[in-house]
């Protein structure tokens, strides 16, 4: 009778968000709470109102893209569908935290969290208007049943000698996840406009800012976890990530107040989040601090990561076959999702 009941018991624990994963025989008997932390570049999630002159004109009914209510609500529902699929057997309620980029304002996120596919999760919105010239910002969605926000700060990237430079602010959201203090720094680093090498100094400066924010957090709470996430417009091995932020490829090389980049090895395997001319990049990273590695943590710690390249997010036609199914291509409305795949990591804590 006990053997017959055991599979049902394990299934029930999984449904409650617990996991019986472990590295050894003793760990296999432990139960873990599992929390998803995701990032998604929403690719120009603009409303239909022109509030930013020439920068916003194309995303209006009279603009080149003829961005009307039908297209806007279709994109909202598409993105909500994608987010709704970010549930797993160990996280049936979806991610606890979702960082987002390329959003125009708070209202588009309010519309997104009310979409039918994810309405039941009652996601809350954190947003801040950035000085970016195009009017795009970063933001954060969170499930209040899992994550409680304590503090939000926003940090402007200043480039010495270039007073007219404007980009997205870095948003640092600190809260309680699984009983532990966690800070998430949401980013959308400067683009590669003008060439990767020519623009690298901008992203290196952005990485320096993220590291400074993390160091400031540790000066107050040395043991807390810090996550740097976002569309970094660089790959894990590029200077901004590997040198300025100091995000290492291997866990063994990471100090408590350093960073581990799980996406480095994933890109080595040919897995990316966006593609151009048959070349995959992995710009959409979620980088974890050494304080979130198992050997340094008595609470939450990093478990695993994945690119959420769901089949319905993949373009099946033309010269973009296999790429993310984006909203527009060559001016044609594809009724897609985004030109980036979302990424997700999982943090666990012994029950």
Secondary structure as a PSIPRED ss2 file (coil, helix, strand):
# PSIPRED VFORMAT (PSIPRED V4.0)

   1 X C   1.000  0.000  0.000
   2 X H   0.000  1.000  0.000
   3 X H   0.000  1.000  0.000
   4 X H   0.000  1.000  0.000
   5 X H   0.000  1.000  0.000
   6 X H   0.000  1.000  0.000
   7 X H   0.000  1.000  0.000
   8 X H   0.000  1.000  0.000
   9 X H   0.000  1.000  0.000
  10 X H   0.000  1.000  0.000
  11 X H   0.000  1.000  0.000
  12 X H   0.000  1.000  0.000
  13 X H   0.000  1.000  0.000
  14 X H   0.000  1.000  0.000
  15 X H   0.000  1.000  0.000
  16 X C   1.000  0.000  0.000
  17 X C   1.000  0.000  0.000
  18 X E   0.000  0.000  1.000
  19 X E   0.000  0.000  1.000
  20 X C   1.000  0.000  0.000
  21 X C   1.000  0.000  0.000
  22 X C   1.000  0.000  0.000
  23 X C   1.000  0.000  0.000
  24 X C   1.000  0.000  0.000
  25 X C   1.000  0.000  0.000
  26 X C   1.000  0.000  0.000
  27 X H   0.000  1.000  0.000
  28 X H   0.000  1.000  0.000
  29 X H   0.000  1.000  0.000
  30 X C   1.000  0.000  0.000
  31 X C   1.000  0.000  0.000
  32 X E   0.000  0.000  1.000
  33 X E   0.000  0.000  1.000
  34 X E   0.000  0.000  1.000
  35 X E   0.000  0.000  1.000
  36 X E   0.000  0.000  1.000
  37 X E   0.000  0.000  1.000
  38 X E   0.000  0.000  1.000
  39 X E   0.000  0.000  1.000
  40 X E   0.000  0.000  1.000
  41 X E   0.000  0.000  1.000
  42 X E   0.000  0.000  1.000
  43 X E   0.000  0.000  1.000
  44 X E   0.000  0.000  1.000
  45 X E   0.000  0.000  1.000
  46 X C   1.000  0.000  0.000
  47 X C   1.000  0.000  0.000
  48 X C   1.000  0.000  0.000
  49 X C   1.000  0.000  0.000
  50 X C   1.000  0.000  0.000
  51 X C   1.000  0.000  0.000
  52 X C   1.000  0.000  0.000
  53 X H   0.000  1.000  0.000
  54 X H   0.000  1.000  0.000
  55 X H   0.000  1.000  0.000
  56 X C   1.000  0.000  0.000
  57 X H   0.000  1.000  0.000
  58 X H   0.000  1.000  0.000
  59 X H   0.000  1.000  0.000
  60 X C   1.000  0.000  0.000
  61 X C   1.000  0.000  0.000
  62 X C   1.000  0.000  0.000
  63 X C   1.000  0.000  0.000
  64 X C   1.000  0.000  0.000
  65 X C   1.000  0.000  0.000
  66 X C   1.000  0.000  0.000
  67 X C   1.000  0.000  0.000
  68 X C   1.000  0.000  0.000
  69 X H   0.000  1.000  0.000
  70 X H   0.000  1.000  0.000
  71 X H   0.000  1.000  0.000
  72 X H   0.000  1.000  0.000
  73 X H   0.000  1.000  0.000
  74 X H   0.000  1.000  0.000
  75 X H   0.000  1.000  0.000
  76 X H   0.000  1.000  0.000
  77 X H   0.000  1.000  0.000
  78 X H   0.000  1.000  0.000
  79 X H   0.000  1.000  0.000
  80 X H   0.000  1.000  0.000
  81 X H   0.000  1.000  0.000
  82 X H   0.000  1.000  0.000
  83 X H   0.000  1.000  0.000
  84 X H   0.000  1.000  0.000
  85 X C   1.000  0.000  0.000
  86 X C   1.000  0.000  0.000
  87 X C   1.000  0.000  0.000
  88 X C   1.000  0.000  0.000
  89 X C   1.000  0.000  0.000
  90 X C   1.000  0.000  0.000
  91 X C   1.000  0.000  0.000
  92 X C   1.000  0.000  0.000
  93 X C   1.000  0.000  0.000
  94 X C   1.000  0.000  0.000
  95 X C   1.000  0.000  0.000
  96 X C   1.000  0.000  0.000
  97 X E   0.000  0.000  1.000
  98 X E   0.000  0.000  1.000
  99 X E   0.000  0.000  1.000
 100 X E   0.000  0.000  1.000
 101 X E   0.000  0.000  1.000
 102 X E   0.000  0.000  1.000
 103 X E   0.000  0.000  1.000
 104 X C   1.000  0.000  0.000
 105 X C   1.000  0.000  0.000
 106 X H   0.000  1.000  0.000
 107 X H   0.000  1.000  0.000
 108 X H   0.000  1.000  0.000
 109 X H   0.000  1.000  0.000
 110 X H   0.000  1.000  0.000
 111 X H   0.000  1.000  0.000
 112 X H   0.000  1.000  0.000
 113 X H   0.000  1.000  0.000
 114 X C   1.000  0.000  0.000
 115 X C   1.000  0.000  0.000
 116 X C   1.000  0.000  0.000
 117 X C   1.000  0.000  0.000
 118 X C   1.000  0.000  0.000
 119 X H   0.000  1.000  0.000
 120 X H   0.000  1.000  0.000
 121 X H   0.000  1.000  0.000
 122 X C   1.000  0.000  0.000
 123 X E   0.000  0.000  1.000
 124 X E   0.000  0.000  1.000
 125 X E   0.000  0.000  1.000
 126 X E   0.000  0.000  1.000
 127 X E   0.000  0.000  1.000
 128 X C   1.000  0.000  0.000
 129 X C   1.000  0.000  0.000
 130 X C   1.000  0.000  0.000
 131 X C   1.000  0.000  0.000
 132 X C   1.000  0.000  0.000
 133 X C   1.000  0.000  0.000
 134 X C   1.000  0.000  0.000
 135 X C   1.000  0.000  0.000
 136 X C   1.000  0.000  0.000
 137 X E   0.000  0.000  1.000
 138 X E   0.000  0.000  1.000
 139 X E   0.000  0.000  1.000
 140 X E   0.000  0.000  1.000
 141 X E   0.000  0.000  1.000
 142 X E   0.000  0.000  1.000
 143 X E   0.000  0.000  1.000
 144 X C   1.000  0.000  0.000
 145 X C   1.000  0.000  0.000
 146 X C   1.000  0.000  0.000
 147 X E   0.000  0.000  1.000
 148 X E   0.000  0.000  1.000
 149 X E   0.000  0.000  1.000
 150 X E   0.000  0.000  1.000
 151 X E   0.000  0.000  1.000
 152 X E   0.000  0.000  1.000
 153 X E   0.000  0.000  1.000
 154 X E   0.000  0.000  1.000
 155 X E   0.000  0.000  1.000
 156 X C   1.000  0.000  0.000
 157 X C   1.000  0.000  0.000
 158 X C   1.000  0.000  0.000
 159 X C   1.000  0.000  0.000
 160 X C   1.000  0.000  0.000
 161 X C   1.000  0.000  0.000
 162 X C   1.000  0.000  0.000
 163 X C   1.000  0.000  0.000
 164 X C   1.000  0.000  0.000
 165 X C   1.000  0.000  0.000
 166 X C   1.000  0.000  0.000
 167 X C   1.000  0.000  0.000
 168 X C   1.000  0.000  0.000
 169 X C   1.000  0.000  0.000
 170 X E   0.000  0.000  1.000
 171 X E   0.000  0.000  1.000
 172 X E   0.000  0.000  1.000
 173 X E   0.000  0.000  1.000
 174 X E   0.000  0.000  1.000
 175 X E   0.000  0.000  1.000
 176 X E   0.000  0.000  1.000
 177 X E   0.000  0.000  1.000
 178 X C   1.000  0.000  0.000
 179 X C   1.000  0.000  0.000
 180 X E   0.000  0.000  1.000
 181 X E   0.000  0.000  1.000
 182 X E   0.000  0.000  1.000
 183 X E   0.000  0.000  1.000
 184 X E   0.000  0.000  1.000
 185 X E   0.000  0.000  1.000
 186 X E   0.000  0.000  1.000
 187 X E   0.000  0.000  1.000
 188 X E   0.000  0.000  1.000
 189 X C   1.000  0.000  0.000
 190 X C   1.000  0.000  0.000
 191 X C   1.000  0.000  0.000
 192 X C   1.000  0.000  0.000
 193 X C   1.000  0.000  0.000
 194 X C   1.000  0.000  0.000
 195 X C   1.000  0.000  0.000
 196 X H   0.000  1.000  0.000
 197 X H   0.000  1.000  0.000
 198 X H   0.000  1.000  0.000
 199 X H   0.000  1.000  0.000
 200 X H   0.000  1.000  0.000
 201 X H   0.000  1.000  0.000
 202 X H   0.000  1.000  0.000
 203 X H   0.000  1.000  0.000
 204 X H   0.000  1.000  0.000
 205 X H   0.000  1.000  0.000
 206 X H   0.000  1.000  0.000
 207 X H   0.000  1.000  0.000
 208 X H   0.000  1.000  0.000
 209 X H   0.000  1.000  0.000
 210 X H   0.000  1.000  0.000
 211 X H   0.000  1.000  0.000
 212 X H   0.000  1.000  0.000
 213 X H   0.000  1.000  0.000
 214 X H   0.000  1.000  0.000
 215 X H   0.000  1.000  0.000
 216 X H   0.000  1.000  0.000
 217 X H   0.000  1.000  0.000
 218 X H   0.000  1.000  0.000
 219 X H   0.000  1.000  0.000
 220 X H   0.000  1.000  0.000
 221 X C   1.000  0.000  0.000
 222 X C   1.000  0.000  0.000
 223 X C   1.000  0.000  0.000
 224 X C   1.000  0.000  0.000
 225 X E   0.000  0.000  1.000
 226 X E   0.000  0.000  1.000
 227 X E   0.000  0.000  1.000
 228 X E   0.000  0.000  1.000
 229 X E   0.000  0.000  1.000
 230 X E   0.000  0.000  1.000
 231 X E   0.000  0.000  1.000
 232 X C   1.000  0.000  0.000
 233 X C   1.000  0.000  0.000
 234 X C   1.000  0.000  0.000
 235 X C   1.000  0.000  0.000
 236 X C   1.000  0.000  0.000
 237 X C   1.000  0.000  0.000
 238 X C   1.000  0.000  0.000
 239 X H   0.000  1.000  0.000
 240 X H   0.000  1.000  0.000
 241 X H   0.000  1.000  0.000
 242 X H   0.000  1.000  0.000
 243 X H   0.000  1.000  0.000
 244 X H   0.000  1.000  0.000
 245 X C   1.000  0.000  0.000
 246 X C   1.000  0.000  0.000
 247 X E   0.000  0.000  1.000
 248 X E   0.000  0.000  1.000
 249 X C   1.000  0.000  0.000
 250 X C   1.000  0.000  0.000
 251 X H   0.000  1.000  0.000
 252 X H   0.000  1.000  0.000
 253 X H   0.000  1.000  0.000
 254 X C   1.000  0.000  0.000
 255 X C   1.000  0.000  0.000
 256 X C   1.000  0.000  0.000
 257 X C   1.000  0.000  0.000
 258 X C   1.000  0.000  0.000
 259 X E   0.000  0.000  1.000
 260 X E   0.000  0.000  1.000
 261 X C   1.000  0.000  0.000
 262 X C   1.000  0.000  0.000
 263 X H   0.000  1.000  0.000
 264 X H   0.000  1.000  0.000
 265 X H   0.000  1.000  0.000
 266 X H   0.000  1.000  0.000
 267 X H   0.000  1.000  0.000
 268 X H   0.000  1.000  0.000
 269 X C   1.000  0.000  0.000
 270 X C   1.000  0.000  0.000
 271 X C   1.000  0.000  0.000
 272 X C   1.000  0.000  0.000
 273 X C   1.000  0.000  0.000
 274 X E   0.000  0.000  1.000
 275 X E   0.000  0.000  1.000
 276 X E   0.000  0.000  1.000
 277 X C   1.000  0.000  0.000
 278 X C   1.000  0.000  0.000
 279 X E   0.000  0.000  1.000
 280 X E   0.000  0.000  1.000
 281 X E   0.000  0.000  1.000
 282 X C   1.000  0.000  0.000
 283 X C   1.000  0.000  0.000
 284 X E   0.000  0.000  1.000
 285 X E   0.000  0.000  1.000
 286 X E   0.000  0.000  1.000
 287 X E   0.000  0.000  1.000
 288 X E   0.000  0.000  1.000
 289 X E   0.000  0.000  1.000
 290 X H   0.000  1.000  0.000
 291 X H   0.000  1.000  0.000
 292 X H   0.000  1.000  0.000
 293 X C   1.000  0.000  0.000
 294 X H   0.000  1.000  0.000
 295 X H   0.000  1.000  0.000
 296 X H   0.000  1.000  0.000
 297 X C   1.000  0.000  0.000
 298 X C   1.000  0.000  0.000
 299 X C   1.000  0.000  0.000
 300 X C   1.000  0.000  0.000
 301 X E   0.000  0.000  1.000
 302 X E   0.000  0.000  1.000
 303 X E   0.000  0.000  1.000
 304 X E   0.000  0.000  1.000
 305 X E   0.000  0.000  1.000
 306 X E   0.000  0.000  1.000
 307 X E   0.000  0.000  1.000
 308 X E   0.000  0.000  1.000
 309 X C   1.000  0.000  0.000
 310 X C   1.000  0.000  0.000
 311 X H   0.000  1.000  0.000
 312 X H   0.000  1.000  0.000
 313 X H   0.000  1.000  0.000
 314 X E   0.000  0.000  1.000
 315 X C   1.000  0.000  0.000
 316 X C   1.000  0.000  0.000
 317 X C   1.000  0.000  0.000
 318 X H   0.000  1.000  0.000
 319 X H   0.000  1.000  0.000
 320 X H   0.000  1.000  0.000
 321 X C   1.000  0.000  0.000
 322 X C   1.000  0.000  0.000
 323 X C   1.000  0.000  0.000
 324 X E   0.000  0.000  1.000
 325 X C   1.000  0.000  0.000
 326 X C   1.000  0.000  0.000
 327 X C   1.000  0.000  0.000
 328 X E   0.000  0.000  1.000
 329 X E   0.000  0.000  1.000
 330 X C   1.000  0.000  0.000
 331 X C   1.000  0.000  0.000
 332 X E   0.000  0.000  1.000
 333 X E   0.000  0.000  1.000
 334 X C   1.000  0.000  0.000
 335 X C   1.000  0.000  0.000
 336 X C   1.000  0.000  0.000
 337 X C   1.000  0.000  0.000
 338 X C   1.000  0.000  0.000
 339 X C   1.000  0.000  0.000
 340 X C   1.000  0.000  0.000
 341 X C   1.000  0.000  0.000
 342 X E   0.000  0.000  1.000
 343 X E   0.000  0.000  1.000
 344 X E   0.000  0.000  1.000
 345 X E   0.000  0.000  1.000
 346 X E   0.000  0.000  1.000
 347 X E   0.000  0.000  1.000
 348 X E   0.000  0.000  1.000
 349 X E   0.000  0.000  1.000
 350 X E   0.000  0.000  1.000
 351 X C   1.000  0.000  0.000
